[in-house]
């Protein structure tokens, strides 16, 4: 009885190589080699299996570029010349090796193989291999799925229109050439980006293939691991490949293709024999290349290569197929015992591995299918579509960006050798949208030009060019192809805009880049795109809105590094309540939507273009680049907006660019300075950050800071005039600080019931002064042995501070509890006898406000904004910054005189509810906005500036 399934998936893909102008391009041989060594041998395997009644099931993706080349009459004719040349070479080899007992049988084998391939190509398939694959699709043995139109790496496609074009044209060409619309898709390089699933579903795609870690890292954690599909929020099913099956075939160390008895790929007579001998059979350029005639086996180690023996290799292929099946049996027997359904093991590979790279690969597939059919009943073969029919109900999960490339994300397609292409590709996308919007119903020559522009864009987007640049193989060709498509697109763009289209030149381009005969440029029209659903979600009473603002912040919940995240959230939601439309552009967080409306705030989470192996400043640069591109699209499609509000230097570059691009007023909030954090600027990195802070304050029309101390600090550091600065304090919402009704007074696990909790919450960095708190603890314990110090937060000094506690002999009285979420923070404040914030530098100190809002007695350093919050002896204690005796004495007093502490806490609570209320703070911020919008440079009125922007 079948206990589980194996889904064998082959990804057949080659980039579109089509040069009617010349036969000199060696790259055409990529297709010819694949036909000879992979595609026809696989069709032979399918035919033998079907003829013998073997009930096999294989899924095969055939990319639109590959299908287009296989259907090209020109390439079909050129292939016949290619195979005739190989037959001639193999016949010559039979003469040369006639007396060689080892090589003559091999040369004879190749001659017969090439003759067989030619016969199959011409007589069986009449030059069109697509008909062969369609036959097995019709019989139910083969499920044919698609890929994106030109195998674009979809996470790096910028606009939804361009994503749609890639999927729409893929589905169209697949349906036209294979007779059925595809149910599934192999995402190029297994690259998935959030929101893509919605587009897939709109075009009838019900499932896609992805890599192992993509599903393993889904949220929530998949209950079936990778042995069952998960559903995306829009209902597309994701099937992840199984790591173990991948390793057994792909691994250079453990994979079957590395066996010593298999044929050696890298020993070919095109390189090994005398040049003058092989020259007549080489490419017209005369360059040495692979002929496909290889006489040696892998052999192994550093030994000289030994002759290839096909019978040995065939025996190994059978043995390896049996081993693979045995492993799947054991794997499924285990999984079926712990799952509520039959597991599916997805074994996915490049189709060209079988035959081209691994000569015995098609033979291995045939042995495997036969063994599964005849030799056991534990494992059945199935396609993903069939599995979904059997198990239509699956767990829904959020998936994040990933690929099956090196590193698991996108570094292969965005690195030092290929990063230059994306500024061109993204501009092309924007210009294609511009053209589609400008010419809604083009006809004649203009229609041809616009359709060809969309072809050039899609061809330039092919992931193959970036991949080749990364691997440093055929780099010159990849660069030339990329530049050619960019250049042709730009010429079409300029010609269409100028109304002067060169029909002769356009005809040549149409013949050369003749892919997608039914392409429709109107796919690129503006519509609810990357931000699908925004337009529907915008308030209907738009004319009643006070203003529409772009808020740039690298932090926003759930990403919370410091107080900035909470500040931006509370300010934004309160501005919304008061009638301002706020769009926050922030950093993408795995497991959270790229776009959502959170308490009225339009939240846009933006991915950086490159996420792996970046140092901090490079990451900041990438974030700003992505924010800029995304926000430009937002403004152009959903504008106009009234102003930009940037929070801290980390988004300063994006703020500056957007300000100048759209002539928008810019306000900047400086939450802290690098100089203040470090008591000076001492390193190159600090100097760079300091300069970026200065640049942001220079570019901003108004600068907001949170305390009087910060007013003086930025005036001195950046030489700002006082009239450019607004002091607006931070705030706190007491309703968010109160302990949950279910919270008790229980102090476990932080302290014993009889202990008095002294709480610190914040980042564990030097400027927060936790080291000062630790030094005062021995003196406090002498007077109040019942004290217990709970230190919440994470940071670079964690281990150093823990070691310091051990050295002081107070480790048993300190608890380092790591990052503290809001609920835990509220509970800790509820049970604390005192909250201490001994900062050495603090522009404001929102954590102190949170403690005050919770009714917890507070002690702060008399530094920065903290000293402005607390009136010493009235609503808390202010101690000398860095002074251990001062902090010790005041903390002892706070713990010993509980009535005094409660009285100060009550006054502090009243202060928070009056001076630091978010309604008041948002109103003050709106005053700053309105000042800018009504008093603009050079005497411009707001209406005039808005008109200028729209023009």
N, C-alpha and C positions, 0 to 999 in steps of 0.2 A: 504494500500500500504506500502511495506517495505521501511522504511526510513534509516535503518542502520543495522549493523550486530553485533552479538555476536559470538566470536570465543572462544570456551571452549577448553582448552589445558591441558592435563594430562601428567605429566612426570613420567613414570614408570621405576624405577631403583632400583637395588640392586647390591652390589659388588659381584664379582665372588668368591663364597664359594664352594669349590669342594675338598673333602677329601676322595678319594677312600680308603685310608689307614686306616680310622677309622670312626666310627659313633659317636665319643665322642664329636664332636665339636657342641656346642650349637648354634653357629652362623648359622648353616644350617636352623634353625627354622625361621630365618628372611624370607626366601623364602616360607616356608610352611605356615607361618602365613599370608603372603601376598596373596598366592593362595586362602586360605580359606576365608579370610575376605575382600579382595579387588578384585582380578582378576576374580574369578568365579562370585562373586556377580555383578561385572560390566558387564560381558558377559551376565548374566541373564537379566540385565536391557536392554542391547542392543537388546537382542532377543525379549523381550516383546514389546519394542518400534517398532521394525521392523515388528513384526507380526501384530501390530495394525495400521500399515500404517503411523506412525509418522515420518515425514521427518526431522530427527535429523542429525546434523553434529558435530562430535567431532574429535579433533586432539589428537593423543596419541603418545608420544615418547616411544619407547621400546629400552632400551640401549642394546648394544651388549653383555654385561655381563649377563643381565637378560635373553635375548633370548638364550644364550648359556646354562644357567642353566635350563631353561624351556624345552630345547630339550635334556637334558641329561637323558639317560635311567636309570642311577644309581640314580639320584635324583628323578626321577619319581617313582621308586620302593620305595625309602625311604619315599616319601610323602604318599604313600598308608599306610605304617606302622604308620605314624604320624596321619593320619585321622582316622584309625582304633582305635588307642589309645584314641583319643578324643571321638569317638562314645562310646567306652567302659566306659569312665569316665562319659559321659553324661547319659548313662543308669544307672550307679551307683548313679548318682545324682537324677535321677527320683525316685529311691527307697528311697534315704535319705530324700527327700523333699516331699514325697507323701502326708503327712498330713499338709504341709505348704501351705496355700492358696495363699500366695504372691509368693513363690519361685517355687512351683511345675509347674505352667504354664510356667515359664521361663526355668526350666530344660528340660521340654518337648519341648519347642521351640528350644533349643540348640541341643537336640538329633535329632530332625527332620531336623534341618539345616545341621548338620554334615553328616547325611545320604544323604541328597540331594546333598551336595557338593561332596561326594564320588561318587555318581551315575553319576553326571555330569562329573567328572574328568575321570572316567573309561569308562563309556558307551558312553557319548556324544563325548568326545574329545580323547578317547583312550589314555589318559595319556599325550597328547601333546596339551597344551592350545594355542599354536601358531596357530593351525588350526582354533580355534575359532575366533581369532582376524583377521586372513586372510579372513574369511567369510565376515565380516563387512567391511573390506577394499575393497573386490570385489563388494559389494553392493553399495559402495559410501558413506556409513554412517560414516566411520571411515578413517581418513587419518593417516597412520602410518609413523612416522619420526624417525630419528636415533639420536644418541648422539655420543660422541667420544668413541673410542674402549673400554677403561677401565674407562671411566668417569674421565679422567685426568683433572685437573684444568689448562686449556690451557694457560692462561697468565704466568704460572710458568714453562711451558715447554721451554727449552732453545733454541733448534735448530729447524730449519725448517724441517730437516729430521724426527725428532721425532714428530713434529706436523703432518707431512704428514702421518706417520705410524698410528697415532691415527685416522685420518680421513679415510685413505685408508682401513684399516681393519674394521672400522665401516661400511662403505658402502658395503664392500664385504660380511660381515656376515649378514647384513640386507637384502641384495639382495638374498643371498643363502637361508635364512630361511623364508623370507616373500614373495619371488617371484617377488619383484619389487625393483628397485633402489629408494632410498629415495629422495624426492625433498627438504625436510627440515631437520633441525637439531636443537635439544635442546642442546645448548652449556652447558656443565656441570657447574652447579652453576651460569648459565647465564654469565659465564666469557668470555669476549671478549678481544682480543688484536689486535692492528693494524697490518694489513697484513694477518691476518687469513682469511679474506674474499676472497682473491685471491686463496688460497688453496681450500676453499669450492667450489668456482666456477669451479675450475679445475676438481673436482670430482662430478660435476653435482648438487651440492647443491644450490638451488636458494633462500632460505630464512632461517632465524634463529630467535629464540626467545630470548629476552633479558629483562632486568629490566627497570623500568620506567625512572630512572634518567639517564640511559645510552643514551636514545634517547633525553630526555629533554635537556641534556647538549651537544648535538651534535652541530657541526659548519658547516654551519650556522644554526640558530635556526629553527627547523622544523615548517613549515607553518601549518601542521595539528596536532601539538602537538604529543600525542601518539596515536591518533585516525586514523592514516594512516601509512603505512610503509615508511621508508626512505631507499634509496639505498646507499650502501657503494661505494667507488671509483671503486671497481672491480665488481659492479653490483649485489651483494647479497642484498636481502631485509631484513631489521631488523624490527621485530614486537615487540613492547614493551608492557608489561602487564599494565593494567589499575590499578591505585592505589586504586580506590574506590572499585572495585570488589574484589581486594586482601584483603582489610581491612575487608570487610563484611564476608569473610570466614576464613581468617587466624587470625585475631586479637583475642588475648586471652581475651580482654575486650569487644569488640564490635562484634566479629564474631559469627555466628550462632552456631558452635559446642559447645560453652560454655553455651548454654541454659540449665536451671536446669532440664528440662524433658528428656534430652538426656542421653544416657547410660554413666556411669562413667567408664573411661578406667582404672583408677588406683585402682579399687577394684575388684580383681580377686581371685577366690577360690584357685588358686595355692599358694597364700600368706595368705589367710584369714582362710582357714580350717585347721584342725588338720594335722600335718605333716605326721604322720603315715597313715592317711587316703588317702592323695593325693600322698604319696610316690610311689606307684606302677605305677602311671600315669605321673610321672615326668621324666626328662632326666635321663639316667643311672648314671650320676654323683651325682644325688640326690639333686641338687640345686633347690631351689624354683624358679618358673618362671610362666609367664602368660600361662594360659590354653585357654583363650578365653571365658571362662564361667564367666560372670559378672552379678551380680544380682541387682545392685544398679544404681540409676540415680544420676546425678551430684548434685542435691538438692540445693546446693549453700550456701554461707556464711560459718559459723562455725557450722552449724546444723549437727546432725548425719545423715548419708546417709540413704535415704529412698529407698524402692524397686522401681525397674524399671518397668514402664508400657508401653509396646510397642505401644499400641494404642495412648497414649499421645504423644509419640515421633513421631509417624507417622503423627499425626495431626500437630505437630510443623514443621515437614519437609515440609509438604504441604504449611503451612503458610509462612515459610521462602523462599520457592521456589517462591511463589507469590510475596513476598516482593522484592526479588532479581529481578524478571522480571519487576515489577512496576518501580523500580529504573532505570533499563536499558531503559525502555520506555521513562521515563522523560529525562534521559541522552541523548538518541539518538534524541529525539525531539528537544532538545536544540542544539546539535551539528549539526544536519542536517540543521538548520537555518543559520549557520555561515560557513559551509564548502561547497566547490564546488563539493563534491562527498559524497557518503554514508559513514559515519564513520564506523570503525571497532573497537569494544571494545574487547581486548584480556584479557580473564580471565584464568590465568594459575596457576596450582597448582601441588603439588606432587600427583600422582595417589594413593599412599598408604594412603593419608589422608582420602580417601573415603572408609569407611568400617573398616579399621584397627584402625586408630585413631578416626575417626568420624564414629561411627557404622552406623548411619543413612545417611551417605554421598551418597551411591549409590541410596538410596530411594529419596534423595533430587534431584539428577541429573535426575532421571526419572520424578519426578513431574515437574521439570523445563522444560524439553524437551516437555512434554505434554502440559504445559501451553503456551509455545511459539508457539506450533503448532496449538492449538485449540482456545486460549483465546484472541488473539490480532493479529494485522497485522503490527505493527510498527517495531518489531525486527525480523530479520531472523538469522538463524544459518548458519555459513560459516566456511570454513577452510582457512588458509592463502594462500594456493595454488590457491583456487578458487577466493579469493579476488584479487590476482595478475592477474588472467585471466581477471577479470572484469576491473581492473585498472592497466594496465601494466606500465604506465608512472608515476614515482614518483620522489620526490625531492632527489637529491644526497647530502649526508652529510658526514662529517668526524666524526667517532666515536672513543672514547678513551677507555682505560681500565676500566672495571667495573665488578661487579657481583651482585647477589641478596643476598649475604651473609651479616653478621653483619657488619655495617659500610658502606656497598655498594661497597667495593673494595676487597682486598684480605687478610684482617687480620685474618680471620678464618683459612686459609690454610697456613699462615706464621706467627707464633707467638712463644711465649716462649716454648710452649709444643711440637711444631712440626718443628721448623726451621732447626733442625739438619738433616732432611731427604734430603734437596735439594743439599747439597754438594755431596751426594752419587748419587742422581738421575742425576745431571748434568754430573758427571764423567761417569756414565753409558752411557748417550747419546753420549759423545765424544768417548768412547771406542767402542760403537756399530758402529759408523761411521767409526772408524779405522778398525774394523773387516770387514765391508762391502767393504771398499776400498782395503783391503789387499787380500781378497778372492772374486774376482769378479764373478766367476762361480763355486761355491763349489758343490761338489757331495757327495753322500753317507752319511757316519757318520758325516763328517764335515758340510754338508748341514743341517742335522737334528740339530746339535749343534748350528749353527748360527741362525736358525729359532727359536729354543727354547730360545736363548739369547734375541731375540727381544720380545718374549712373556713375559719373566721375567721382562724386562725393562718396558713394558707397564703395567703389573700387579702392579709393584712397584709404578707406577705413579698415580694409582687410588686416586682420591681426597678423597675417603671415609676414608682412613687411617689417613690422616692429620685432617680430620673433627672429627673423633672419638677422636684423641689425644687432639684436642681443647676442645671438649665437656666433656672430661673426663668420658666417659661411659665404653666401652669395650676396654680400653686403652691397656691392656696386649696383647690382640689378635691383635690389630692394629699394635703395635710395632713388635710383632712376625712376622706378615705377611710381613711387610716392610723389616725387617731384613732377612727373608727367601728369598725373591725375590732378594734382593741385593746380598746375599751370593751365591745363585745359579748362578746369572749372573756372578759374579766375578770368580767363579770356572770354568764356561764354558769359559770365556775369557782366563784365564790362560791355561786351557787345550788345547784350539784351538791354542793359540800362541806357546805352547810347542809341539804341534803335538801329544798329548797323551790324547785321549778322552776315558773316562770310559763309555763304551756302556751300561753296566748294570745300573749304576747310572743314566745315561741320560734317559734310558727307564722309570725309576721310576718317574723322573721329568716330562717327557712328559705325563705320565698317570695322574699325579696330577694336573699339570697346562696345561690342554688339550684344552684350549681356542684357537680359530682361527686356524682351521685345514689347511687353505690355506695361512697362513702367508708367506711373502716373505722378507727375511732379506735384499734383495737388495734395498728395499725402503730407507734404510739408507745410500746409497752411496752418496758421495759428488757430489754436482751439484750446480748451482746458488741457494742458499738456503736463509737463513734469509735475505740476502742482495740481493735479486733477482734483476737483472738488472745491478748490478755493473760491472760485467765482460763485458757486452755489452757496458757500458758507458766509460770504461777505454780508454784513448787515444791510437790510433792505433800505433803511433810512439813511442812505449815504450822505445826503445833503445835510443831515443833522450832525454828522461827525465833526468834532472840533478839528481834527487833523489826522493824517495817515503818516505813520512814521516807520522807518526801518531801524530796528534796534540790533546792533552788532555786538555779540558777546561770545567769547570762546567757551564760557561756562553757562550752563542753564540746566536746571533739574532734568534728569537725574544726575548729570555730571556736576558734582559739587566738590571742588578742591578747597575753596575757602568761602568767605562771606559774599563774594561777588555773585555767585549763582543765585543765592537767596535774594540778594538785593535786586537783581534784574527781574526775577520772577515777581516779587512783591510789587515793585514799581510798575511793571508792565500790566499786571492784572488790575491794579488800582487805576491806572490811566484808562484802561478799557472800561472799567465801571463808570468813570467820569466822562466817557464819550470819545476817547481817542482810539483809533484803530492801530493796533501795534502788531508788527511782523518782526519776530525775533529770528535772526539768522545765527545759528550756533553750530557746534560741533556734533557730528553724528555719534550716536551711542548705540552699540549693538543691542538688539532686542526692542528698540523703540522706533516708532514710525518716522520716516523721513519728513512727513508733514502731518501735523495734527492741529486741532484747536483745543487748547488747554485753558479752561476758565476764560474763554474769549480771546486769548492770545493766539495769533497765528504763529506756530512754531515750525521753523524750517531747519532740519538737521542736515548739514552738508558734509559729505565725505571729502577728505583730502584725496588728491589724485594719486598720491603714493603714500602708503602707510607703514611700510616695513623699512627697517634699517636706516632710519633718519635720526640725525641728532636734533636737539630741541629747536634750534633756530631754523633748520631746514623744514622741520614739521610746521613751524609757524608760517614760514613762507608758503608752503603748500596749502595750508589752511586758508590763508588770505587769498591765494590765487583761486581756490575753489569757491570761497565766499563771493569774490568779485564776479566770477562767471555766473554763478547761480543768481546773485542779486540783480545783475544786469538783465538777465532773462525775466526775473520777477517784475522789475520796474517797467520793462518794455511791454510786457504782456498784461500786467495787472495794475499799472500805474494810472495816473501820476501819484507820486508820494510827495509829502511836504518837506520832510527833512530826514537826516540820518543822525542817530544817536549812537556813538561808539563808546564802549566801556574798556578802558585800559589799552596799552600799547599793542597787545597781542592781535588786535583787529585793526590797528592803525593804517596799515598799508591798503587794506580793502576800503576803509573809510575814505582815505585820500583819493584813491582812484575813482570811486563812485561819486564823490563830491564833484570832481572835475568833469567826469563823463556826463553827468546829468545836471550840473549846475545847481546842486542841492545844498541848502544850508547844513552845516555840520556842527553838532554839539558833542563834546567829549567829556566823559566823567573819568577823572583820574582817581582811582581808589587807593593807590599807594605808589611810591616811587622806588626805583632801584637804589638810588642814593640813600634814601631813608632806611630801607631794609638792611643795608650793609654798612651804615654809618660812613658812607663815602663810596666812590667808584674805584675799584681796585684791580679789576681784571678786564681783559678784552671783551669778554661776553657782557659784563656789567656795563662797559662803556657803550657797546652796541645797543643794549636795551635803553640806557639813559638817552642816547641820541634819538631812538625811536619814540620815546616818551616826549621828548622836546619837539620832534616833528609833528606829532599828533596835536600838541597844544598850540603849535603855530598854525596848523591847518584849520583847527576848529574856530568857528565864529564865537562860540561861548564855551567856557570850561567850567564844569561843575566839580566841586570837591566837597567832602563830607564834614570838614571841621575847620575852625579858625586856624588851627595849627597847619593844616594842609594849604590853606590860602597863602600863608607866609612861605611855606616850603616851596611851592611851585613858582611863586613870584621870584624868589631868590634863585632857584635852579634854572628856570627857563626864561627869566626876564620878562614876565608877562605883566601888562598893565592891570592895575586893580580892577578897572571897570570891565575887563573881559572875564572876570571870575565871579561865579555865583557859589555861595556856600549853602548847601542844602544837606542836612544831616541824613544819616541812615535811619531806617525805621525798623519796627518790629510789629508783628500782628500777635497780640497776646492770646488770641483764640488758637493760634497754632502752637503755642508754647505750653498750654495747660496739659497736665498729665491726663492720659486717657482714663475714662471712668473705671475701666477694668484694672488699672494699675493700683497696686496696693502700696502700703508703706514699707513693705518688705525690702530689706537692703541686700539680701542675697541675690547674686553671688558676689557682690562687690564688697560687702562689709558684713561684720557680725551685727546682730540686732542692737547690741549695746554701744556700738561704735558710732562716732560722729563723722559723717562723710564730708571731706573737703574736696571740692571738685574743680578740675581744670578741663576745659574742652578747647581744642584748637590744633593747629598744625604743629608738629614737633620739629620746629626750626629755631635757630638761635634767637631770632628777634622776638619770639613769643615768651622767652624768659623762664621756661620750665626748669632750667638748671638753677635759677635763683630760688625757685620754690623748693626744689630738693634740698638745697643747702640750708634752708630755714627749718626743715622738718625736725631734726634732732632737738632743737630748742623748743619747738612747739610740743613735741612728745614729752619732754621733761615736765611741762606744765599741764598738758592735756594728754595723758597716755591713751585715752579713749579715741583719739583722732585716727582716721583712716583716709589716706589720700588716693583718690581715684583720678587717673590721668587718661582722658579720652582723646583719641586722635592718632594720626599716623604722620610719618615724615622722616626725613633723612637722619634725624638725631635719635631715633627710637633706640637703637642698640647702645649708643653712647650714654643715653640717659638711664637705661636699665643697668648698665655697668656702674654708673655713678651711684645709683641707689644701693647696689650691692656693696660698693666701697664705703659708703656712709653708714652701713649697717641698718638701713631702713627698708630693705626690700620687702620684709614681711608686712610693712605698713603702707606700701604703695602697690597700686594695681594699674598696670598699663593695659588698657582694654582695647586698643586699636581704634579703627574708624567707628564713629558713633552716628547711627541714623537718627532721624528726628524723634521717633518714638522713644528710643533709648535715652536720648538727650533729655527729653521731657521728664522721663521717670527719674533720671539722676538728679535733675534740678529739684524735683519734688522731694527727694529724700535727703538732699544735701543741707548741711548746716551752714555752709559758706561756699561761695564760688570765688575763685581767685584767678586773676588775669595779670600776671606780673611782667607784661611786655616791656621790652627795651625800645621797641618802635611799634607804633600803632596809629595809623591815620585816623581810625575811628574806634572800632571795637564793637562790632555788632553782637558778639557773643555776650558782652556785658549787658547789652540791652535785653537779650533773651533771658539772662538770669534775673534781671530786674522784673521782666514781664512775668516770670514764673513765681515771683515773690521770694526769691532766694537772696539772703544777705550777700553783698558783693564787696570785694576788695580789688582795687585796680592800681596799676602803676600810674604815677603822675606824669604821663608821657603822651604826647600827641593828642589825639582826640579823646582818649580815655579820661584825661583830667578835666575835659569839658563836660563829660557826661555826669560825673559824680561830684557832688558838693560834699567835701570832706566832713565827716561827723554828722551830716544831716541824713543823707540817703545811702551812705556807704563810707568806706574808707579809701583814701588815696595815699599811697605810700611812695617813698622815694624809689625811682627806677633803679634796679640792680642792687638795692640796699637790703642785705639779708636781715640784719637786726630789726630794721623798720618793718619789714614784712612779717617777721616772727612775732613781734610785739602786737601788732594790730590783729593778726590772726588769732593769737591767744585771747585777746580781748573779745573778739567776735564769738569765739567758742564758749568762753566762760560767762559772758553777760548776754544771756539769750533774750531777755526782754528788750535790751537795747538793740540787739540785732534784728528782732522782729519789727521794732519801731522804724528802724532805718529801711528795712525791706518794704514796709507798707508805703513809706513816702516815695521810695524808688518806683514802686508799681504805679503810683498816681502820676509821677513824672512821665513815665513811658507812655501812658494813655493820653497825655496832653501834648507834649513836645515832640514825641517820636511816633506819632500816628501816621500811617501810610496815606490816609486821605489828605492830610495836611502836606505831606512831602510831595505827593503827586500833584497837588495844586501848585506848589512852588515850582515844580519842574515844568508844568504847563505855562507858567508865567515866563520862564526862560524860553520855551518854544515860541510863545506868542510874541515875545520881544523880537526874536529873530525874524519871524514871519511878517512883522509889520514895520520893522526898521532895518532895511537891507542896505548894503553898500551902494554908494553912488546915488542915493536917493530913490532907488527903485522901489516901487510898490510891489506888494506880494502878487497882485494880479498880473503885473507886467512880467515878473520873473516866471510865473506859471506859464504865461503865453509864450515866453521865449523858450522855455523847456519843451513845450509841446511842438513848437516850430522846429 
